[in-house]
Amino acid sequence: MERKIILKIPFSVFVYKTIRKIINFPGYLKDIAIYSVKCDGRFPIKWLALYPSLEDKTSQTHFDPHYTYHPAWAARIVAKTNPSIHIDISSILHFSTLVSAFVPVEFYDYRPAGVKLENLQCKKGDLMALPFADNSVESLSCMHTVEHIGLGRYGDPIDPDGDIKAAHELARVLKTGGTFLYVAPIGKSRLEFNAHRIYSYEQVMRLFEGWNF
């Protein structure tokens, strides 16, 4: 079984972005003045149509490592294993949309997505009761999903043991010798209700105890 551990580092994104906006606003006003002088009238500035984007003048393109690296890692695994079909359970949607370019994908979520793409089917699915026979899924992913189960965030029933039951369901449907791609937040064990659980490494191992790593 393939596995990936992602570390979540707490950080006040709201405060950081607010400070950057305040710092960059004078430069925004300066850019308006320069543009207004140079504009030939083709796209004039209209004050009621301003759309200040104040965080993008950086030396490098910023990205969210948390949700950039793990879909890239998982997509490379699927490309390498090249299954006849890949089943994804509620991972970030753009993973399934991209993988469907080279492998047929079925995406399941408690709240089904309305995406329509060739080689991609989006269906309603409950991780507490997956619609698959035992030992039947050759290629399976469930990334940043299990930690949410049973907390009610997405309309699912409240169940303190929801993550444990979800792990059992994943174990039930995965075919012997199949590939399972899993991601969860790792750190100091805690519940951040109703967003998610943060697991210790040992807790993740217990969730999948008995699996052949």
GUDREN-267273 format. One record per atom (N, C-alpha, C, CB): x, y, z. Coordinates in steps of 0.02 Angstrom, whole numbers, plus 50000, padded with zeros to 5 digits. Glycine has a CB too. Layout:
N
(pt (X,Y,Z)) ...
This chain:
213
(pt (50042,49940,50000)) (pt (50000,50000,50000)) (pt (50044,50062,50000)) (pt (49953,50000,50061)) (pt (50030,50108,49956)) (pt (50065,50171,49955)) (pt (50036,50216,50009)) (pt (50061,50205,49885)) (pt (50077,50256,50042)) (pt (50051,50302,50091)) (pt (50091,50367,50090)) (pt (50052,50271,50160)) (pt (50058,50420,50108)) (pt (50090,50486,50107)) (pt (50069,50523,50170)) (pt (50070,50526,50044)) (pt (50118,50553,50205)) (pt (50103,50591,50264)) (pt (50114,50665,50249)) (pt (50148,50568,50323)) (pt (50064,50706,50264)) (pt (50068,50777,50254)) (pt (50066,50811,50322)) (pt (50011,50802,50208)) (pt (50113,50856,50335)) (pt (50116,50893,50399)) (pt (50080,50960,50391)) (pt (50188,50904,50421)) (pt (50033,50972,50434)) (pt (49998,51036,50434)) (pt (50030,51082,50486)) (pt (49922,51027,50448)) (pt (50051,51140,50465)) (pt (50082,51189,50510)) (pt (50031,51245,50522)) (pt (50148,51217,50480)) (pt (50007,51254,50584)) (pt (49959,51307,50598)) (pt (49987,51376,50581)) (pt (49938,51304,50672)) (pt (49945,51419,50550)) (pt (49967,51486,50532)) (pt (49907,51530,50521)) (pt (50012,51484,50469)) (pt (49910,51592,50544)) (pt (49854,51638,50537)) (pt (49854,51669,50468)) (pt (49856,51692,50592)) (pt (49821,51636,50422)) (pt (49819,51660,50353)) (pt (49782,51727,50348)) (pt (49786,51608,50307)) (pt (49729,51733,50386)) (pt (49689,51795,50382)) (pt (49731,51856,50401)) (pt (49627,51789,50427)) (pt (49767,51851,50457)) (pt (49807,51908,50480)) (pt (49862,51924,50429)) (pt (49838,51893,50549)) (pt (49894,51872,50403)) (pt (49948,51882,50354)) (pt (49922,51919,50292)) (pt (49978,51815,50334)) (pt (49865,51896,50267)) (pt (49838,51927,50206)) (pt (49815,51999,50218)) (pt (49779,51885,50179)) (pt (49787,52011,50276)) (pt (49764,52079,50292)) (pt (49823,52127,50295)) (pt (49726,52080,50359)) (pt (49877,52106,50327)) (pt (49937,52148,50332)) (pt (49966,52163,50263)) (pt (49990,52115,50376)) (pt (49968,52111,50220)) (pt (49995,52121,50153)) (pt (49952,52170,50113)) (pt (49999,52054,50116)) (pt (49887,52166,50121)) (pt (49843,52212,50085)) (pt (49854,52284,50106)) (pt (49770,52192,50095)) (pt (49861,52294,50171)) (pt (49872,52362,50196)) (pt (49938,52390,50170)) (pt (49871,52363,50273)) (pt (49990,52349,50172)) (pt (50056,52370,50149)) (pt (50056,52386,50075)) (pt (50108,52317,50164)) (pt (50020,52347,50036)) (pt (50023,52353,49963)) (pt (49973,52403,49934)) (pt (50011,52286,49932)) (pt (49926,52429,49975)) (pt (49874,52473,49948)) (pt (49902,52537,49918)) (pt (49824,52489,50001)) (pt (49950,52570,49950)) (pt (49978,52631,49918)) (pt (50007,52617,49849)) (pt (50031,52662,49962)) (pt (50040,52560,49841)) (pt (50067,52542,49775)) (pt (50012,52531,49724)) (pt (50110,52480,49780)) (pt (49955,52506,49747)) (pt (49897,52496,49703)) (pt (49872,52564,49677)) (pt (49841,52459,49740)) (pt (49868,52612,49721)) (pt (49846,52679,49701)) (pt (49896,52711,49652)) (pt (49837,52725,49762)) (pt (49960,52698,49663)) (pt (50011,52724,49618)) (pt (50003,52692,49549)) (pt (50081,52710,49646)) (pt (49990,52627,49547)) (pt (49981,52593,49482)) (pt (49920,52620,49445)) (pt (49973,52517,49493)) (pt (49867,52637,49482)) (pt (49808,52667,49450)) (pt (49826,52733,49416)) (pt (49752,52679,49503)) (pt (49865,52773,49451)) (pt (49885,52838,49423)) (pt (49927,52829,49360)) (pt (49924,52879,49475)) (pt (49976,52783,49362)) (pt (50019,52772,49304)) (pt (49979,52746,49245)) (pt (50075,52722,49322)) (pt (49935,52697,49259)) (pt (49894,52668,49205)) (pt (49850,52722,49173)) (pt (49851,52611,49232)) (pt (49820,52764,49215)) (pt (49774,52816,49190)) (pt (49810,52864,49142)) (pt (49744,52855,49247)) (pt (49873,52880,49157)) (pt (49911,52925,49114)) (pt (49928,52891,49048)) (pt (49976,52947,49149)) (pt (49945,52827,49051)) (pt (49967,52791,48991)) (pt (49909,52763,48949)) (pt (50012,52734,49011)) (pt (49850,52758,48977)) (pt (49794,52725,48943)) (pt (49772,52765,48882)) (pt (49734,52717,48992)) (pt (49761,52730,48827)) (pt (49739,52762,48764)) (pt (49663,52761,48757)) (pt (49771,52729,48704)) (pt (49628,52738,48808)) (pt (49555,52737,48805)) (pt (49526,52670,48787)) (pt (49531,52787,48757)) (pt (49569,52622,48768)) (pt (49544,52556,48748)) (pt (49513,52518,48807)) (pt (49601,52513,48717)) (pt (49546,52519,48864)) (pt (49519,52489,48925)) (pt (49527,52540,48982)) (pt (49554,52422,48942)) (pt (49485,52590,48985)) (pt (49492,52641,49037)) (pt (49474,52614,49106)) (pt (49448,52702,49020)) (pt (49505,52643,49157)) (pt (49488,52625,49226)) (pt (49420,52655,49244)) (pt (49542,52650,49275)) (pt (49376,52614,49271)) (pt (49312,52636,49296)) (pt (49310,52623,49371)) (pt (49253,52601,49259)) (pt (49298,52673,49410)) (pt (49304,52667,49482)) (pt (49256,52617,49512)) (pt (49294,52734,49513)) (pt (49199,52607,49481)) (pt (49151,52558,49508)) (pt (49168,52487,49488)) (pt (49081,52575,49484)) (pt (49220,52480,49447)) (pt (49239,52413,49425)) (pt (49309,52394,49449)) (pt (49236,52409,49348)) (pt (49333,52428,49500)) (pt (49399,52410,49526)) (pt (49398,52341,49559)) (pt (49422,52463,49578)) (pt (49453,52306,49552)) (pt (49458,52238,49579)) (pt (49528,52232,49609)) (pt (49444,52183,49523)) (pt (49540,52262,49667)) (pt (49609,52263,49694)) (pt (49633,52194,49714)) (pt (49611,52309,49754)) (pt (49686,52172,49681)) (pt (49721,52110,49699)) (pt (49788,52131,49726)) (pt (49728,52061,49636)) (pt (49796,52125,49791)) (pt (49851,52159,49825)) (pt (49904,52112,49854)) (pt (49824,52201,49881)) (pt (49902,52049,49834)) (pt (49948,52001,49864)) (pt (49992,51964,49813)) (pt (49909,51950,49903)) (pt (49992,51987,49751)) (pt (50024,51947,49699)) (pt (50091,51974,49675)) (pt (49979,51943,49641)) (pt (50113,52031,49700)) (pt (50179,52057,49681)) (pt (50232,52024,49725)) (pt (50183,52135,49687)) (pt (50252,51964,49705)) (pt (50300,51925,49744)) (pt (50358,51905,49700)) (pt (50266,51864,49775)) (pt (50413,51886,49732)) (pt (50472,51865,49694)) (pt (50463,51796,49664)) (pt (50533,51867,49738)) (pt (50419,51756,49694)) (pt (50404,51689,49668)) (pt (50329,51678,49669)) (pt (50440,51635,49710)) (pt (50307,51631,49628)) (pt (50236,51613,49629)) (pt (50221,51573,49692)) (pt (50217,51573,49565)) (pt (50177,51599,49733)) (pt (50159,51564,49794)) (pt (50110,51507,49779)) (pt (50128,51613,49845)) (pt (50113,51455,49820)) (pt (50066,51400,49813)) (pt (50056,51369,49882)) (pt (50091,51347,49763)) (pt (50002,51333,49888)) (pt (49986,51299,49951)) (pt (50017,51229,49949)) (pt (49908,51295,49962)) (pt (50073,51218,49984)) (pt (50105,51151,49982)) (pt (50057,51096,50003)) (pt (50166,51150,50027)) (pt (50012,51113,50050)) (pt (49966,51063,50078)) (pt (49923,51030,50024)) (pt (49922,51094,50130)) (pt (49900,51072,49977)) (pt (49855,51045,49925)) (pt (49886,51047,49855)) (pt (49791,51084,49926)) (pt (49951,51055,49851)) (pt (49986,51051,49787)) (pt (50025,50986,49781)) (pt (50033,51111,49778)) (pt (50062,50970,49832)) (pt (50107,50912,49828)) (pt (50070,50845,49830)) (pt (50157,50915,49883)) (pt (50020,50838,49873)) (pt (49991,50771,49878)) (pt (49951,50750,49816)) (pt (49947,50768,49940)) (pt (49912,50795,49783)) (pt (49881,50773,49720)) (pt (49933,50758,49665)) (pt (49833,50826,49694)) (pt (49988,50797,49665)) (pt (50041,50784,49615)) (pt (50073,50716,49627)) (pt (50095,50839,49617)) (pt (50087,50701,49691)) (pt (50115,50635,49709)) (pt (50067,50579,49689)) (pt (50128,50632,49785)) (pt (50003,50586,49706)) (pt (49954,50533,49692)) (pt (49944,50523,49617)) (pt (49888,50550,49725)) (pt (49942,50578,49579)) (pt (49932,50573,49506)) (pt (49990,50534,49475)) (pt (49926,50642,49475)) (pt (50050,50545,49499)) (pt (50108,50509,49472)) (pt (50104,50434,49487)) (pt (50173,50538,49501)) (pt (50077,50417,49545)) (pt (50068,50346,49562)) (pt (50017,50314,49515)) (pt (50046,50337,49635)) (pt (49961,50348,49505)) (pt (49910,50321,49460)) (pt (49936,50314,49389)) (pt (49847,50366,49461)) (pt (49975,50363,49366)) (pt (50004,50359,49299)) (pt (50051,50299,49294)) (pt (50043,50424,49282)) (pt (50087,50285,49347)) (pt (50135,50230,49347)) (pt (50100,50162,49349)) (pt (50183,50236,49406)) (pt (50049,50156,49391)) (pt (50014,50092,49398)) (pt (49965,50080,49340)) (pt (49976,50089,49464)) (pt (49939,50135,49311)) (pt (49896,50131,49252)) (pt (49839,50081,49260)) (pt (49936,50114,49191)) (pt (49796,50091,49310)) (pt (49740,50044,49319)) (pt (49687,50051,49265)) (pt (49707,50055,49387)) (pt (49644,50002,49260)) (pt (49590,50006,49211)) (pt (49540,50059,49231)) (pt (49555,49938,49204)) (pt (49534,50071,49296)) (pt (49491,50125,49322)) (pt (49517,50144,49391)) (pt (49415,50103,49325)) (pt (49512,50207,49408)) (pt (49533,50230,49474)) (pt (49472,50256,49512)) (pt (49587,50285,49469)) (pt (49465,50238,49575)) (pt (49411,50260,49618)) (pt (49437,50309,49669)) (pt (49377,50199,49653)) (pt (49407,50369,49670)) (pt (49427,50419,49720)) (pt (49369,50434,49765)) (pt (49452,50483,49686)) (pt (49384,50435,49830)) (pt (49332,50449,49880)) (pt (49345,50518,49910)) (pt (49331,50394,49935)) (pt (49313,50568,49882)) (pt (49308,50635,49911)) (pt (49375,50671,49922)) (pt (49274,50630,49976)) (pt (49426,50654,49882)) (pt (49487,50694,49885)) (pt (49473,50761,49851)) (pt (49547,50657,49850)) (pt (49522,50806,49852)) (pt (49512,50870,49819)) (pt (49495,50857,49745)) (pt (49575,50915,49825)) (pt (49443,50891,49720)) (pt (49413,50874,49656)) (pt (49461,50880,49598)) (pt (49353,50917,49644)) (pt (49506,50929,49599)) (pt (49549,50938,49541)) (pt (49596,50878,49530)) (pt (49590,51001,49548)) (pt (49607,50837,49581)) (pt (49646,50776,49572)) (pt (49611,50730,49523)) (pt (49657,50740,49640)) (pt (49547,50718,49534)) (pt (49509,50673,49489)) (pt (49501,50702,49419)) (pt (49441,50659,49519)) (pt (49491,50768,49414)) (pt (49482,50797,49348)) (pt (49545,50790,49306)) (pt (49462,50871,49354)) (pt (49603,50797,49337)) (pt (49666,50791,49300)) (pt (49683,50719,49284)) (pt (49723,50823,49340)) (pt (49675,50674,49333)) (pt (49691,50603,49321)) (pt (49647,50574,49267)) (pt (49684,50563,49387)) (pt (49585,50598,49262)) (pt (49539,50572,49211)) (pt (49563,50586,49140)) (pt (49470,50602,49221)) (pt (49615,50627,49132)) (pt (49643,50639,49066)) (pt (49680,50578,49039)) (pt (49691,50699,49068)) (pt (49702,50533,49085)) (pt (49739,50475,49061)) (pt (49715,50408,49090)) (pt (49811,50483,49078)) (pt (49669,50410,49140)) (pt (49640,50349,49168)) (pt (49567,50363,49184)) (pt (49679,50325,49232)) (pt (49521,50319,49168)) (pt (49451,50330,49188)) (pt (49446,50335,49264)) (pt (49406,50273,49161)) (pt (49407,50383,49288)) (pt (49401,50396,49359)) (pt (49328,50400,49379)) (pt (49437,50462,49379)) (pt (49313,50370,49437)) (pt (49249,50380,49470)) (pt (49261,50417,49535)) (pt (49212,50312,49482)) (pt (49230,50475,49542)) (pt (49237,50517,49601)) (pt (49173,50512,49643)) (pt (49252,50591,49581)) (pt (49181,50495,49706)) (pt (49124,50488,49751)) (pt (49129,50538,49808)) (pt (49120,50416,49780)) (pt (49072,50571,49823)) (pt (49071,50619,49877)) (pt (49001,50619,49908)) (pt (49090,50690,49852)) (pt (48999,50635,49972)) (pt (48935,50641,50006)) (pt (48893,50695,49972)) (pt (48945,50658,50081)) (pt (48927,50745,49943)) (pt (48895,50797,49904)) (pt (48921,50791,49833)) (pt (48909,50869,49934)) (pt (48887,50755,49789)) (pt (48914,50742,49722)) (pt (48928,50806,49683)) (pt (48865,50699,49683)) (pt (48983,50804,49645)) (pt (49003,50862,49605)) (pt (48969,50860,49537)) (pt (49081,50864,49597)) (pt (48953,50919,49511)) (pt (48919,50923,49446)) (pt (48967,50929,49387)) (pt (48873,50981,49445)) (pt (49029,50906,49395)) (pt (49079,50912,49342)) (pt (49063,50861,49287)) (pt (49150,50901,49369)) (pt (49069,50883,49225)) (pt (49057,50838,49168)) (pt (49119,50839,49124)) (pt (48993,50858,49127)) (pt (49157,50784,49124)) (pt (49217,50777,49084)) (pt (49221,50706,49058)) (pt (49280,50795,49126)) (pt (49252,50698,49000)) (pt (49264,50632,48973)) (pt (49306,50592,49022)) (pt (49298,50636,48904)) (pt (49289,50529,49032)) (pt (49326,50483,49075)) (pt (49316,50497,49149)) (pt (49399,50485,49059)) (pt (49271,50542,49167)) (pt (49258,50557,49238)) (pt (49184,50551,49253)) (pt (49283,50628,49255)) (pt (49169,50511,49304)) (pt (49101,50505,49329)) (pt (49100,50529,49401)) (pt (49074,50432,49322)) (pt (49055,50575,49417)) (pt (49048,50601,49485)) (pt (48983,50574,49514)) (pt (49049,50679,49486)) (pt (48989,50538,49570)) (pt (48932,50504,49598)) (pt (48926,50519,49673)) (pt (48936,50429,49586)) (pt (48867,50509,49700)) (pt (48856,50517,49772)) (pt (48881,50454,49807)) (pt (48781,50530,49788)) (pt (48919,50463,49860)) (pt (48945,50406,49897)) (pt (48955,50423,49970)) (pt (49009,50382,49866)) (pt (48944,50374,50012)) (pt (48953,50382,50084)) (pt (49010,50337,50106)) (pt (48887,50364,50123)) (pt (49062,50367,50133)) (pt (49121,50329,50153)) (pt (49106,50280,50210)) (pt (49176,50377,50175)) (pt (49050,50288,50242)) (pt (49030,50240,50294)) (pt (48996,50179,50264)) (pt (48984,50273,50344)) (pt (48979,50183,50199)) (pt (48945,50127,50165)) (pt (48961,50132,50091)) (pt (48868,50128,50178)) (pt (49021,50114,50072)) (pt (49042,50120,50002)) (pt (49005,50072,49957)) (pt (49117,50109,49996)) (pt (48989,50092,49896)) (pt (48948,50051,49851)) (pt (48990,50001,49811)) (pt (48909,50095,49803)) (pt (49034,49965,49844)) (pt (49078,49917,49811)) (pt (49078,49850,49849)) (pt (49149,49945,49805)) (pt (49088,49796,49812)) (pt (49093,49731,49844)) (pt (49159,49725,49882)) (pt (49087,49675,49791)) (pt (49162,49678,49927)) (pt (49224,49665,49962)) (pt (49280,49648,49913)) (pt (49215,49608,50014)) (pt (49341,49672,49928)) (pt (49400,49651,49890)) (pt (49391,49662,49815)) (pt (49415,49578,49904)) (pt (49367,49721,49795)) (pt (49349,49731,49725)) (pt (49383,49791,49691)) (pt (49275,49739,49720)) (pt (49410,49839,49729)) (pt (49436,49900,49699)) (pt (49511,49896,49690)) (pt (49417,49961,49742)) (pt (49533,49900,49628)) (pt (49603,49891,49610)) (pt (49646,49952,49628)) (pt (49610,49876,49536)) (pt (49618,50012,49617)) (pt (49655,50074,49627)) (pt (49610,50123,49663)) (pt (49680,50104,49559)) (pt (49630,50144,49723)) (pt (49586,50181,49768)) (pt (49624,50239,49800)) (pt (49557,50134,49823)) (pt (49593,50297,49804)) (pt (49622,50353,49841)) (pt (49570,50383,49887)) (pt (49650,50405,49792)) (pt (49595,50408,49943)) (pt (49552,50443,49991)) (pt (49598,50490,50029)) (pt (49515,50392,50041)) (pt (49603,50551,50004)) (pt (49654,50598,50029)) (pt (49622,50658,50062)) (pt (49700,50620,49972)) (pt (49641,50671,50123)) (pt (49612,50724,50164)) (pt (49537,50718,50168)) (pt (49632,50793,50137)) (pt (49514,50658,50184)) (pt (49443,50645,50189)) (pt (49424,50612,50255)) (pt (49421,50601,50131)) (pt (49460,50559,50272)) (pt (49442,50519,50332)) (pt (49439,50562,50394)) (pt (49492,50463,50341)) (pt (49484,50612,50400)) (pt (49486,50654,50460)) (pt (49423,50695,50471)) (pt (49546,50699,50457)) (pt (49380,50701,50418)) (pt (49319,50740,50423)) (pt (49258,50698,50442)) (pt (49306,50776,50358)) (pt (49263,50633,50432)) (pt (49204,50590,50437)) (pt (49176,50588,50508)) (pt (49220,50519,50413)) (pt (49111,50600,50514)) (pt (49077,50597,50579)) (pt (49074,50662,50616)) (pt (49110,50547,50621)) (pt (49098,50717,50586)) (pt (49098,50782,50620)) (pt (49043,50829,50596)) (pt (49165,50815,50610)) (pt (49006,50807,50545)) (pt (48948,50846,50523)) (pt (48964,50904,50477)) (pt (48913,50871,50580)) (pt (49027,50915,50462)) (pt (49047,50974,50423)) (pt (49014,50975,50354)) (pt (49122,50977,50415)) (pt (49009,50917,50323)) (pt (48983,50913,50255)) (pt (48912,50883,50253)) (pt (49030,50871,50212)) (pt (48878,50886,50309)) (pt (48810,50859,50312)) (pt (48807,50786,50331)) (pt (48777,50869,50246)) (pt (48864,50756,50346)) (pt (48866,50686,50367)) (pt (48844,50680,50439)) (pt (48937,50657,50357)) (pt (48818,50621,50459)) (pt (48795,50611,50528)) (pt (48852,50617,50579)) (pt (48761,50543,50535)) (pt (48837,50643,50637)) (pt (48886,50648,50691)) (pt (48903,50578,50717)) (pt (48861,50694,50748)) (pt (48967,50562,50716)) (pt (48989,50497,50741)) (pt (49063,50503,50762)) (pt (48980,50440,50687)) (pt (49077,50504,50827)) (pt (49146,50511,50850)) (pt (49194,50457,50822)) (pt (49148,50509,50925)) (pt (49166,50399,50804)) (pt (49207,50345,50776)) (pt (49201,50342,50700)) (pt (49186,50279,50807)) (pt (49178,50395,50669)) (pt (49167,50394,50597)) (pt (49231,50380,50558)) (pt (49139,50460,50574)) (pt (49287,50407,50581)) (pt (49350,50395,50545)) (pt (49371,50322,50548)) (pt (49405,50439,50573)) (pt (49359,50291,50605)) (pt (49377,50220,50613)) (pt (49334,50178,50566)) (pt (49367,50197,50687)) (pt (49269,50192,50565)) (pt (49224,50154,50521)) (pt (49241,50166,50447)) (pt (49151,50174,50534)) (pt (49260,50227,50431)) (pt (49280,50242,50362)) (pt (49342,50202,50342)) (pt (49294,50318,50353)) (pt (49391,50198,50387)) (pt (49451,50159,50373)) (pt (49434,50085,50362)) (pt (49502,50166,50430)) (pt (49387,50059,50401)) (pt (49366,49990,50392)) (pt (49333,49979,50324)) (pt (49318,49970,50448)) (pt (49294,50029,50302)) (pt (49262,50024,50237)) (pt (49314,50023,50181)) (pt (49213,50082,50227)) (pt (49364,50066,50186)) (pt (49417,50068,50136)) (pt (49454,50001,50133)) (pt (49466,50125,50150)) (pt (49467,49973,50192)) (pt (49501,49908,50195)) (pt (49457,49853,50165)) (pt (49518,49890,50269)) (pt (49392,49859,50175)) (pt (49346,49808,50149)) (pt (49346,49805,50073)) (pt (49276,49822,50174)) (pt (49345,49863,50041)) (pt (49335,49864,49968)) (pt (49400,49857,49928)) (pt (49300,49928,49948)) (pt (49458,49874,49959)) (pt (49521,49872,49922)) (pt (49540,49800,49903)) (pt (49577,49904,49963)) (pt (49554,49791,49841)) (pt (49573,49725,49815)) (pt (49642,49705,49840)) (pt (49572,49724,49738)) (pt (49650,49641,49855)) (pt (49716,49616,49875)) (pt (49767,49631,49821)) (pt (49713,49540,49888)) (pt (49822,49664,49841)) (pt (49872,49685,49792)) (pt (49858,49750,49758)) (pt (49880,49632,49741)) (pt (49802,49781,49776)) (pt (49784,49845,49746)) (pt (49824,49903,49774)) (pt (49710,49858,49755)) (pt (49814,49962,49746)) (pt (49849,50023,49767)) (pt (49801,50069,49804)) (pt (49879,50059,49706)) (pt (49823,50090,49863)) (pt (49783,50136,49903)) (pt (49824,50198,49918)) (pt (49760,50102,49969)) (pt (49797,50256,49899)) (pt (49830,50320,49909)) (pt (49793,50359,49963)) (pt (49832,50362,49843)) (pt (49829,50374,50017)) (pt (49798,50403,50076)) (pt (49838,50462,50101)) (pt (49791,50350,50132)) (pt (49804,50515,50120)) (pt (49836,50575,50149)) (pt (49794,50597,50209)) (pt (49843,50632,50096)) (pt (49828,50617,50262)) (pt (49795,50643,50321)) (pt (49839,50695,50355)) (pt (49777,50586,50370)) (pt (49809,50741,50393)) (pt (49850,50790,50430)) (pt (49883,50758,50490)) (pt (49806,50850,50452)) (pt (49948,50768,50497)) (pt (49986,50738,50551)) (pt (50016,50793,50594)) (pt (50042,50692,50523)) (pt (50013,50783,50659)) (pt (50042,50832,50705)) (pt (50026,50810,50776)) (pt (50015,50903,50692)) (pt (50016,50859,50820)) (pt (49995,50844,50888)) (pt (49922,50824,50887)) (pt (50007,50905,50937)) (pt (49906,50766,50913)) (pt (49839,50739,50909)) (pt (49788,50786,50941)) (pt (49836,50670,50942)) (pt (49737,50804,50901)) (pt (49684,50847,50928)) (pt (49624,50847,50880)) (pt (49710,50919,50939)) (pt (49568,50868,50906)) (pt (49507,50878,50867)) (pt (49496,50953,50860)) (pt (49445,50843,50899)) (pt (49487,50976,50798)) (pt (49469,51046,50785)) (pt (49397,51045,50757)) (pt (49519,51081,50736)) (pt (49349,51040,50803)) (pt (49279,51031,50784)) (pt (49252,51095,50752)) (pt (49237,51011,50845)) (pt (49214,51091,50700)) (pt (49195,51030,50664)) (pt (49236,51020,50600)) (pt (49121,51032,50648)) (pt (49294,51052,50597)) (pt (49333,51050,50536)) (pt (49365,50982,50523)) (pt (49388,51103,50539)) (pt (49404,50957,50571)) (pt (49442,50896,50557)) (pt (49476,50870,50620)) (pt (49494,50908,50502)) (pt (49504,50811,50614)) (pt (49547,50783,50665)) (pt (49620,50791,50642)) (pt (49530,50709,50680)) (pt (49665,50803,50689)) (pt (49737,50801,50675)) (pt (49762,50737,50709)) (pt (49774,50865,50702)) (pt (49796,50695,50672)) (pt (49818,50631,50698)) (pt (49892,50632,50716)) (pt (49805,50575,50648)) (pt (49910,50591,50766)) (pt (49980,50573,50774)) (pt (49995,50518,50723)) (pt (49995,50550,50848)) (pt (50058,50508,50709)) (pt (50078,50455,50662)) (pt (50052,50388,50687)) (pt (50155,50452,50654)) (pt (50057,50376,50753)) (pt (50035,50312,50781)) (pt (49960,50301,50772)) (pt (50053,50308,50856)) (pt (49921,50355,50777)) (pt (49849,50349,50768)) (pt (49831,50330,50697)) (pt (49814,50415,50786)) (pt (49868,50356,50648)) (pt (49855,50337,50579)) (pt (49871,50263,50569)) (pt (49898,50381,50530)) (pt (49926,50241,50598)) (pt (49944,50170,50591)) (pt (49891,50125,50623)) (pt (50013,50157,50624)) (pt (49862,50148,50678)) (pt (49809,50108,50711)) (pt (49746,50106,50668)) (pt (49793,50136,50780)) (pt (49732,50162,50633)) (pt (49673,50163,50590)) (pt (49676,50107,50538)) (pt (49667,50231,50555)) (pt (49737,50093,50514)) (pt (49746,50044,50461)) (pt (49785,49983,50486)) (pt (49781,50075,50401)) (pt (49774,49968,50549)) (pt (49809,49911,50579)) (pt (49789,49847,50543)) (pt (49793,49905,50654)) (pt (49838,49807,50528)) (pt (49826,49744,50493)) (pt (49835,49749,50418)) (pt (49757,49720,50507)) (pt (49841,49811,50392)) (pt (49855,49819,50320)) (pt (49926,49800,50306)) (pt (49841,49891,50297)) (pt (49939,49780,50245)) (pt (50006,49760,50225)) (pt (50043,49821,50196)) (pt (50004,49702,50173)) (pt (50082,49856,50237)) (pt (50119,49915,50214)) (pt (50181,49894,50176)) (pt (50137,49961,50273)) 
